[in-house]
Amino acid sequence: MIPKFRAYYAEKMWYVAKIDLWGDPEQTTCDLAPYLPKYDELFDIPLIETAVMQSTGLKDENGVEIFEGDIVKVTVNNYGTGERFEQIDKVVYEDCRFCFNDGFYYSETIKYSGYENKEVIGNVYENPELLEGTE
């Protein structure tokens, strides 16, 4: 699977069409395209001016692709008590794996977590208010 990326730049989310790596990290650039189903205009921007997020390769219950930096509502099962509750977590890349962070601890990897009903409800750049009270 080829890694997919998106970037937050100029208060908008963009597709990352290409990353040009140069010897000097400050010269590394990326080609951004509008975050729409069809895009035909690209523009080049220094990578250090963007927040780049990698896809987890997974989709939520609505078929929305889950990226690093997304805010996800999940249903958690407490197997000790049988209780079920909803929780808001952000998707982070930690220790070479994508996992959830509820502001206090990192859970299992997203792919193998026991969380049910994963639903992307926003991202940390456009909807930081969704994390209030979790960090």
N, C-alpha and C positions, 0 to 999 in steps of 0.2 A: 504494500500500500504506500502510495506517495503521500508524504505529509502535506496537509492543507493548513494554511494560515489565514488569519484576518488581522487587520490592524485598526487601531483607534487613532485617528489623526484629524485635527481641525474640527473637533467635536462631532465627528461622524465615524461610522464603522465602514471599512473598506475591505475588498478582497485583496489579498497579496498575490499578484499574478507571477511575480518573479523577484528573487533576491539576488543582487549582484555582489558577490564577495570579492573584496580587494585585499591587498596585503595590510593596509591600514584600516582598522575597524571604523574609524571616523569617516572613511570614504565609502563604506558599504552602503548601498542604496537598495531600495525596493520599488517595484512598479506597483502602484495601487490602481484599483478599478472600482467604480461605484458598486455598492453592495446591493445589486439588483439581479434578477434572474438572467438578464442579458446585459453584457457590458462590452463596449467597443472603444472607450477612450481610456488610455492609460497615462499615468504621469509618474515621474521619477522623484523620489523624496529620500533624503538621508535617513537611514534606518534608525539612527539615534533620536530622531524627532518623532518617532511613532511608538506605540505600545503594541507589540506583536504578540498574538495569541495563537497557539497551535490547536488543531482539532483533536479531540480524544478518539475520533473514529467511531463514536457511538451516537445514537440518536435518542431523544426523549420519547415519551409515550405518544406525542403528537407528530413524530417524524422530524423534529427540529434537531439539527446537528449540534452536539455539545462541544463547546470550546473552553479552553483555559480562560478564566475570568468570568465565565457565566455564573449567574445566580440561579440555583435550582431548588425547587420545592420537592421534597421527598417524603414518602411515608416510611416511618421507622417502626419495625416490630421489635418489642422488648420480649425476647423469648423466655426470659425469667418470669415475667408477670403475665405475658400474653397481651399486654397493652399495646395499642397502636396509636401513634401520634404523628403529626406533620412537623417538619423541620425545614428551615431555610439554610442552605449551605452554599459556599462558593466553590468553584472548581479551581484547583491549584495543581501545579506540577511540582512535586516534592519527591526527593530521593528516587529520581528516574521513573516516576509513575504519576498518573493523574489520580487525584483523590479529592474527597470532599473535606472542607474545613468549615466548621461551624463557629469559628472564632476562638475556640478553646482547645481543640485537638484535631488531628488529622485522622480520618477514618480509613477504612480499607480502600483499596483501589476502586475506582468507579465501576470497572468492568465486573468485579467480583463482589461488590457490596451487597448486603442483604436488603438494601433500601428498595422499596417498591415505588411505582408511580412517579418516576423521575420526570419533572416538567421544568423546562427553562422558562424563567419568569423575568429575566433581565440580565444585565451584566454589570460589573463593578464600575465601569466608566460612565454609563448612561443612567444607571439606577442605583447609586450607592445607598440611597435611603432604604432600600430593601434589606440591607444588612444591619440597620440600626437595632441595637439591643443584642446582637449576636457576637459583637467583638468587644 
